Amino acid sequence: MVAELTKCIRTNLDCADLCETTGRILSRHTGYDANLTRATLEACRTACASCADECEKHTMHEHCAVCAAACRRCEDACAALLATL
């Protein structure tokens, strides 16, 4: 069913890349740039929301349901962290 899930797969990969980058930036033990951190978290939150929205269209596939739930948790975590900046 790859043809039906092309957009979903692309969105998953884009989201994974942004999540990895965000994690790397946030885990550095040096000073941080608040503007860059905020922009990175916003991008990650947006990617997670888009990914969850797309995966929720395909919940008949168990992996899409799991992905959507994980993306919503990450979206919430980014929003919570943004609220502290």
C-alpha positions as a Markdown table, in Angstrom:
| # | Residue | x | y | z |
|---|---|---|---|---|
| 1 | Met | 0.0 | 0.0 | 0.0 |
| 2 | Val | 3.0 | 2.3 | -0.5 |
| 3 | Ala | 1.3 | 4.3 | -3.2 |
| 4 | Glu | -1.6 | 5.2 | -0.8 |
| 5 | Leu | 0.8 | 6.1 | 2.0 |
| 6 | Thr | 3.4 | 8.1 | 0.0 |
| 7 | Lys | 2.4 | 11.4 | 1.7 |
| 8 | Cys | 2.2 | 9.7 | 5.1 |
| 9 | Ile | 5.7 | 8.2 | 4.7 |
| 10 | Arg | 7.1 | 11.5 | 3.5 |
| 11 | Thr | 5.6 | 13.3 | 6.5 |
| 12 | Asn | 6.9 | 10.7 | 8.9 |
| 13 | Leu | 10.4 | 11.0 | 7.6 |
| 14 | Asp | 10.3 | 14.9 | 7.7 |
| 15 | Cys | 9.0 | 14.7 | 11.2 |
| 16 | Ala | 11.6 | 12.2 | 12.3 |
| 17 | Asp | 14.3 | 14.4 | 10.9 |
| 18 | Leu | 13.0 | 17.5 | 12.7 |
| 19 | Cys | 12.6 | 15.6 | 16.0 |
| 20 | Glu | 16.1 | 14.3 | 15.8 |
| 21 | Thr | 17.5 | 17.7 | 15.1 |
| 22 | Thr | 15.5 | 19.3 | 18.0 |
| 23 | Gly | 16.7 | 16.6 | 20.4 |
| 24 | Arg | 20.3 | 17.2 | 19.4 |
| 25 | Ile | 19.9 | 21.0 | 19.8 |
| 26 | Leu | 18.2 | 20.7 | 23.2 |
| 27 | Ser | 20.6 | 18.1 | 24.6 |
| 28 | Arg | 23.7 | 20.2 | 24.2 |
| 29 | His | 25.2 | 21.1 | 27.5 |
| 30 | Thr | 26.4 | 24.5 | 26.5 |
| 31 | Gly | 24.6 | 27.8 | 26.5 |
| 32 | Tyr | 21.6 | 28.2 | 24.2 |
| 33 | Asp | 20.2 | 30.8 | 21.9 |
| 34 | Ala | 16.6 | 31.3 | 23.0 |
| 35 | Asn | 15.5 | 32.5 | 19.5 |
| 36 | Leu | 17.0 | 29.4 | 17.8 |
| 37 | Thr | 15.6 | 27.1 | 20.5 |
| 38 | Arg | 12.1 | 28.6 | 20.2 |
| 39 | Ala | 12.2 | 28.3 | 16.3 |
| 40 | Thr | 13.4 | 24.7 | 16.5 |
| 41 | Leu | 10.7 | 23.8 | 19.0 |
| 42 | Glu | 8.0 | 25.5 | 16.9 |
| 43 | Ala | 9.2 | 23.6 | 13.8 |
| 44 | Cys | 9.2 | 20.3 | 15.7 |
| 45 | Arg | 5.7 | 21.0 | 17.1 |
| 46 | Thr | 4.4 | 21.8 | 13.6 |
| 47 | Ala | 6.0 | 18.7 | 12.1 |
| 48 | Cys | 4.5 | 16.5 | 14.8 |
| 49 | Ala | 1.1 | 18.0 | 14.4 |
| 50 | Ser | 1.2 | 17.5 | 10.6 |
| 51 | Cys | 2.5 | 14.0 | 11.0 |
| 52 | Ala | -0.2 | 13.1 | 13.6 |
| 53 | Asp | -2.9 | 14.6 | 11.3 |
| 54 | Glu | -1.7 | 12.6 | 8.4 |
| 55 | Cys | -1.3 | 9.3 | 10.4 |
| 56 | Glu | -4.8 | 9.7 | 11.9 |
| 57 | Lys | -6.2 | 9.4 | 8.4 |
| 58 | His | -4.7 | 5.8 | 8.2 |
| 59 | Thr | -5.4 | 4.4 | 11.7 |
| 60 | Met | -6.5 | 1.1 | 10.1 |
| 61 | His | -2.8 | 0.5 | 10.0 |
| 62 | Glu | -1.6 | -0.1 | 13.5 |
| 63 | His | 1.8 | 1.6 | 12.9 |
| 64 | Cys | 0.0 | 4.8 | 11.8 |
| 65 | Ala | -2.1 | 4.8 | 15.0 |
| 66 | Val | 1.1 | 4.3 | 17.1 |
| 67 | Cys | 2.9 | 7.0 | 15.2 |
| 68 | Ala | 0.0 | 9.5 | 15.5 |
| 69 | Ala | -0.1 | 9.0 | 19.3 |
| 70 | Ala | 3.7 | 9.4 | 19.6 |
| 71 | Cys | 3.5 | 12.6 | 17.5 |
| 72 | Arg | 0.8 | 14.1 | 19.7 |
| 73 | Arg | 2.9 | 13.4 | 22.8 |
| 74 | Cys | 5.9 | 15.1 | 21.1 |
| 75 | Glu | 3.7 | 18.0 | 20.0 |
| 76 | Asp | 2.5 | 18.5 | 23.6 |
| 77 | Ala | 6.1 | 18.2 | 25.0 |
| 78 | Cys | 7.3 | 20.9 | 22.5 |
| 79 | Ala | 4.4 | 23.2 | 23.5 |
| 80 | Ala | 5.1 | 22.7 | 27.2 |
| 81 | Leu | 8.7 | 23.5 | 26.7 |
| 82 | Leu | 7.9 | 26.5 | 24.6 |
| 83 | Ala | 5.7 | 27.8 | 27.4 |
| 84 | Thr | 8.7 | 27.9 | 29.7 |
| 85 | Leu | 10.9 | 30.0 | 27.4 |
